[in-house]
């Protein structure tokens, strides 16, 4: 029976760990309610009022006043300390005053330009430098008096480029001391601190990323005692027009949760969910994402049903498990976008750019409206790259796009990289199909790679052990390849199926790229029909590895699971691997095949990076780094990827404890 709490006063109620799937909380007052670790799948929270109870709000107001008073006292103390610069009786006091003034000016400037975190970091450096400078000014004071020193401060900082702020701070303190003495100086210090605090608070609440630290601390403070959904499962929960200020959503499952017209969504404590991005919050509230950039954003499980996403960029973004039903994705850039288990039912994709996008057999494409797509991103030289259908006067009929774009799933990839023997390939594959009928092997693609390399791609039944199948195939292939031609002929005598496949492999080696067409059981190889890929542009388009986008997407997903660096000046494994991934993708010297291999190694490093000090992970990382060095060997010295590799690989090795 579905629980109905609609319209009730549930302030402060404890629902921790309860199974409330499908419960109706619409129009209820849930301020201060505790839903920690509860199952709220499909629950209705529309028009609810979440946040703080009155007693908690009063407590937090009193706490903020106390902190404000402490801040004012410290600002006044700083102001008084600065005025020690004019102490004519103590050299030590003058040094203290000069040091405090220099540190304050540096802190003010860096904080305004780069944020509080950078300002605090700069204080440590400024303090050491300030002591030396302060000594010089203190001596100058002794020789020339207070007026000369005040002027020296103004000129010195103006010359150094610190601008109007340094000038103002120095003049304020000098004038305050001259006119009213230490009391006024302390007041001036408190005033300056207050003005800086007001400015930082204003910028933080406006969403300025430079002041995100202040914003996060403020929101965490304000959410204390508020409604808590921490660790709850909110899959398919509906928060339409709910008021969500001071709500804790850390570690929640937000798959396809609905936030349409929710109020104060930017004031929740989001943790690592997609709600931490203010632009994403605005999109969820309004449904308007036209022409917005969501490059490499983790939007896994987001609900964008019926959203306007025309001309938006989702390059490298993860939209797996997202609800995009009836969304307008006209001309959207979906290069390397991950769409595993994404629901695109009824979505509009006309004019979308789908280069290397990562759809799978669980991506729902029913009823997609699409007249044409592009297999590459546009350039000035080619604004309509690889349009499909090729004829610009032709468009997809209803339902045709899903059939056209249906990708190759669950394949066994047999890559031959040295002196391909077509007859040995044919015999080995026929043997494999006969030995493993349960695998339902079906050749779906043949691709030429380089001058004498070929990829044979075969579809398999779900659950097949591809590793075992591959090992068995190549053991057989290598033995067959070692046989003489006469011995091979004895094996294929009167077997037209092997002869047919041999001819196909031989033909594929002489053409740029071939695909098989149709559902053909590989126990009957003679039924295969091969045609040029210009008519079958499944996932990647011509001359591109079909799963490159999927590999890159997997790397992005693995990187998103790694922790961010604690120090912006010292990138961690996540940041270094992200830079390496971008360098590989953007390289113009690597072949598509080598890009795929390099990205696989980056993915291996990302997985190992979850436990970088574990010995087995370190060995894995060492092997992956060695493989990457091998891939980069032979590239021109001027290649940007070589420069990136020389810079990033040693740093990555160090973080894994490899020296």
Number of C-alpha atoms within 10 A of each C-alpha: 5 10 12 14 17 19 15 14 14 19 21 17 14 14 17 18 15 14 14 19 20 18 21 21 24 24 19 21 24 29 27 26 24 23 24 23 21 21 24 25 22 20 24 25 28 24 23 23 25 25 28 26 18 12 10 17 17 12 12 18 13 12 13 14 12 12 12 14 12 12 16 20 17 16 21 23 16 22 29 25 22 29 27 22 29 25 17 14 9 13 18 13 19 26 25 20 24 28 26 25 26 24 21 23 21 22 21 22 18 20 21 18 12 13 23 20 17 19 20 16 14 17 20 13 12 19 18 12 14 22 18 13 15 22 18 13 24 28 15 15 22 17 11 12 14 19 12 13 22 20 14 16 20 19 14 14 18 15 10 9 9 16 13 13 16 25 18 14 19 23 16 17 26 22 15 21 21 15 11 10 15 20 15 21 27 26 21 23 29 22 16 20 22 16 12 15 14 12 12 22 16 14 19 20 18 13 15 15 15 19 24 19 13 19 22 19 12 16 20 18 16 24 25 19 23 27 29 28 25 22 19 23 26 26 20 23 24 24 24 20 21 23 25 26 24 27 30 30 24 19 17 21 23 22 21 22 25 27 26 22 20 24 18 16 23 22 25 25 28 22 16 14 18 18 23 17 15 17 16 19 19 19 20 24 19 14 21 16 23 18 15 17 15 19 17 20 20 21 21 23 23 27 25 26 23 18 21 21 24 23 20 22 25 23 23 27 24 28 25 24 21 25 26 26 23 20 22 25 29 22 22 25 29 26 25 29 28 35 25 20 18 23 23 24 19 20 23 26 23 22 22 27 30 26 25 28 27 30 27 19 13 13 20 21 22 16 18 22 25 23 19 22 26 23 25 23 17 14 9 6 7 10 12 18 16 20 17 23 18 15 9 10 6 11 17 17 11 12 14 15 24 17 11 16 14 16 18 18 16 17 20 21 16 20 18 18 13 10 11 17 18 22 24 22 26 22 24 22 27 20 17 20 21 14 11 13 13 12 19 19 25 24 25 24 21 24 23 22 20 12 12 14 15 23 20 22 22 22 21 20 16 12 8 17 12 17 10 9 18 16 12 15 20 19 11 18 21 14 11 20 20 12 12 9 12 8 11 16 14 9 12 15 10 10 12 13 19 26 19 17 22 19 14 20 23 16 16 23 23 12 11 16 22 25 23 21 16 13 13 18 17 23 19 14 21 17 15 20 14 17 14 16 20 13 14 17 20 18 25 22 21 19 13 17 18 22 19 25 26 23 23 29 27 20 24 26 22 20 23 18 13 17 13 14 14 9 11 11 8 9 15 19 25 23 18 19 23 17 13 21 19 14 17 25 18 13 15 12 15 18 14 18 13 15 22 22 17 27 23 19 21 27 24 19 28 26 19 22 26 17 14 21 14 13 12 12 19 21 15 16 25 18 15 20 22 13 15 20 16 11 15 20 11 9 13 11 10 8 14 17 23 20 12 16 19 13 13 17 18 14 18 24 17 12 17 23 14 14 9
